[in-house]
């Protein structure tokens, strides 16, 4: 029986003291018996955690009591075993590295499309204005190889820092279309959509990412699995981990 709760979450929000906050969060997580990774930066927080359901939800609830993290929303899935070997709490320059300092989602969020609306667009073959919808996978190539949306554009990125140059080189291919950028949980595709908007592209991010789509829609228009960065390796559209080999 799957009894370990896995949560992923991120929030772009101003954090002036990530180094000071780090030991506090680490102490709380250890006390709760939680494992996983928490990344802190001046631009926000990104986390992947697993453990007893009450402990994990309690940790998140305590985190939300900090006004900076009050808007944090989590995506939940379950596993039979703890998918993380240890707890890591890191302070970095960015919670997801893009090396593009003008992209500041805490100041202005990317336009977003919710999973149910995206499914309607894909069912129709166009958005509400009748424009062609282009799905743009912002993940690394090895992640895409596990699974992606049918017909999605894949630029074979080796790392996310390559995205700005790839977008500049392919800008003409996206002009005049409605572009929906997507990624595992939403963090990369949010920065990607903001950058595309700066290039003059009509771009949205998929709200909640692939995992949010699985949770609300399932596997419609999806082929394969979704790679995740823990020992589960990949989840199918029912959010079930792939069988251990």
C-alpha positions in Angstrom: 0.0 0.0 0.0 1.3 3.5 -0.9 1.7 5.2 2.4 4.5 7.8 1.8 3.3 11.2 0.8 5.4 13.0 -1.8 4.9 16.7 -2.4 6.5 19.1 -4.8 6.1 22.9 -4.6 7.7 26.1 -5.6 7.0 29.8 -5.2 8.7 32.8 -6.6 8.7 35.3 -3.7 11.3 37.7 -2.2 13.5 36.0 0.4 16.1 38.4 1.7 17.7 36.0 4.1 17.8 32.5 2.6 21.0 31.7 4.5 19.4 32.5 7.8 16.2 30.6 6.9 18.1 27.4 5.9 18.9 26.0 9.4 15.4 26.7 10.6 13.8 24.7 7.8 16.3 21.9 8.1 15.7 21.6 11.8 11.9 21.4 11.3 12.2 18.8 8.6 14.5 16.6 10.5 12.3 16.8 13.6 9.3 15.7 11.4 11.3 12.8 9.9 11.0 14.2 6.4 13.5 13.6 3.6 14.0 15.3 0.2 15.4 18.6 -1.1 14.6 22.2 -0.3 16.2 24.9 -2.4 16.2 28.5 -1.2 17.3 31.6 -3.0 16.5 35.3 -2.9 13.9 34.7 -5.7 12.0 32.1 -3.7 11.7 28.4 -2.6 11.6 25.1 -4.5 11.0 21.8 -2.6 10.5 18.1 -3.1 9.7 16.3 0.1 8.4 12.9 1.3 7.4 11.2 4.5 4.5 10.5 6.8 1.4 12.4 5.4 0.6 14.3 8.6 4.3 15.2 9.0 4.7 16.5 5.5 1.4 18.4 5.5 2.2 19.9 8.9 5.6 21.0 7.7 4.0 22.8 4.7 1.3 24.3 6.9 4.0 25.7 9.2 5.9 27.1 6.2 2.8 28.9 4.9 2.5 30.7 8.3 5.5 32.8 7.0 3.8 35.5 4.9 6.4 35.1 2.2 5.2 31.5 1.6 1.5 31.9 2.3 0.7 31.3 -1.4 2.7 28.1 -1.7 0.7 25.3 -3.3 1.7 21.6 -3.4 1.2 18.8 -5.8 0.8 15.4 -4.0 1.5 11.8 -5.0 2.1 8.6 -3.1 4.7 5.9 -3.0 5.2 2.6 -1.1 8.7 3.5 0.1 10.6 6.7 0.9 12.0 7.9 -2.4 14.7 10.1 -0.9 17.9 8.8 0.8 18.4 12.0 2.9 17.4 15.6 3.5 19.1 18.4 1.7 18.5 22.1 2.3 20.5 24.3 -0.1 20.9 28.0 -0.7 21.5 28.9 -4.3 21.6 31.9 -6.6 18.3 30.8 -8.3 15.8 28.2 -7.3 15.9 27.1 -10.9 19.0 28.2 -12.8 18.5 30.1 -16.0 21.3 32.7 -15.8 19.0 35.4 -17.1 18.7 38.0 -14.3 16.0 40.1 -16.0 13.5 37.2 -15.5 12.0 37.9 -12.0 8.8 36.0 -11.6 8.3 37.3 -8.0 7.7 40.7 -9.6 5.5 39.6 -12.5 4.1 36.1 -13.0 3.8 34.5 -16.4 0.3 34.2 -17.9 -0.9 30.7 -17.2 -3.4 28.3 -18.7 -5.0 25.7 -16.4 -4.9 22.0 -17.3 -8.7 21.7 -18.0 -8.5 24.7 -20.5 -5.5 23.2 -22.1 -7.2 19.9 -22.7 -10.1 21.7 -24.3 -7.7 23.6 -26.6 -6.0 20.3 -27.5 -9.3 18.6 -28.1 -10.3 21.4 -30.5 -6.9 21.8 -32.1 -6.9 25.6 -31.3 -7.3 28.1 -28.5 -10.4 30.1 -27.7 -9.4 32.7 -30.4 -8.9 30.0 -33.0 -5.1 30.3 -33.0 -2.8 27.3 -33.4 -1.5 26.0 -30.0 2.1 25.0 -29.7 3.2 22.9 -26.8 6.8 23.7 -25.9 8.7 21.2 -23.6 11.2 23.2 -21.5 12.8 20.2 -19.9 16.1 18.5 -20.6 16.2 16.0 -23.4 16.6 13.0 -21.2 13.4 13.9 -19.3 11.5 14.4 -22.5 12.5 10.9 -23.6 10.5 9.4 -20.8 7.3 11.0 -22.1 5.8 14.3 -23.3 2.6 15.7 -24.8 1.8 14.5 -28.2 3.2 16.8 -30.9 5.2 18.9 -28.4 8.2 20.9 -29.5 11.4 19.6 -28.0 14.6 21.6 -28.5 16.8 18.8 -27.1 18.1 21.0 -24.3 20.9 19.6 -22.1 20.3 22.2 -19.4 17.8 24.9 -18.8 20.4 27.7 -19.2 20.4 26.9 -22.9 16.7 27.9 -23.2 17.2 31.7 -23.9 19.5 31.1 -26.8 17.3 28.3 -28.2 14.3 30.6 -28.0 16.1 33.4 -29.7 17.2 31.1 -32.5 13.6 29.7 -33.1 11.6 32.8 -32.4 10.2 33.0 -35.9 8.8 29.5 -35.6 6.6 30.6 -32.7 5.4 34.0 -33.9 1.6 34.3 -34.4 0.8 31.2 -32.4 -0.3 30.5 -28.8 2.7 28.9 -27.1 2.2 26.9 -23.9 5.4 26.1 -22.2 5.4 23.1 -19.8 7.7 21.3 -17.4 7.5 18.9 -14.5 6.0 21.1 -11.8 5.8 24.6 -13.3 9.0 26.3 -12.2 11.0 26.1 -15.4 8.1 26.8 -17.7 7.2 29.9 -15.7 10.5 31.5 -16.4 10.4 30.2 -19.9 7.0 31.9 -20.6 8.2 35.2 -19.2 11.2 35.1 -21.4 9.2 34.2 -24.5 6.9 37.1 -23.7 9.9 39.4 -23.7 10.7 38.1 -27.2 7.2 39.1 -28.3 5.7 35.6 -28.3 2.2 35.1 -27.0 3.2 32.6 -24.3 1.5 30.9 -21.4 2.8 28.4 -18.8 0.9 25.3 -18.0 -0.3 26.0 -14.5 1.0 23.3 -12.1 3.1 21.7 -14.8 2.8 18.1 -16.0 2.1 16.8 -12.5 -0.7 19.3 -12.1 -2.1 18.2 -15.5 -1.9 14.5 -14.5 -3.8 15.4 -11.2 -6.6 17.3 -12.9 -6.9 15.8 -16.3 -5.0 12.5 -16.4 -3.2 11.2 -19.5 -5.2 12.9 -22.3 -2.9 14.0 -25.1 0.1 12.6 -23.2 2.4 9.8 -24.3 4.7 7.9 -21.8 5.7 8.8 -18.3 7.0 11.9 -16.4 10.5 11.8 -15.1 10.9 12.9 -11.5 14.1 13.7 -9.6 13.9 11.0 -6.9 14.2 7.2 -6.6 10.7 6.7 -8.1 12.3 7.7 -11.4 9.0 8.3 -13.3 5.3 8.6 -12.8 2.5 7.6 -15.1 -0.6 9.8 -15.7 -2.3 8.3 -12.6 0.7 9.6 -10.6 1.8 6.0 -9.9 5.5 5.3 -9.8 7.0 3.0 -12.4 7.6 -0.6 -11.1 11.0 -1.1 -9.6 13.3 -3.2 -11.7 
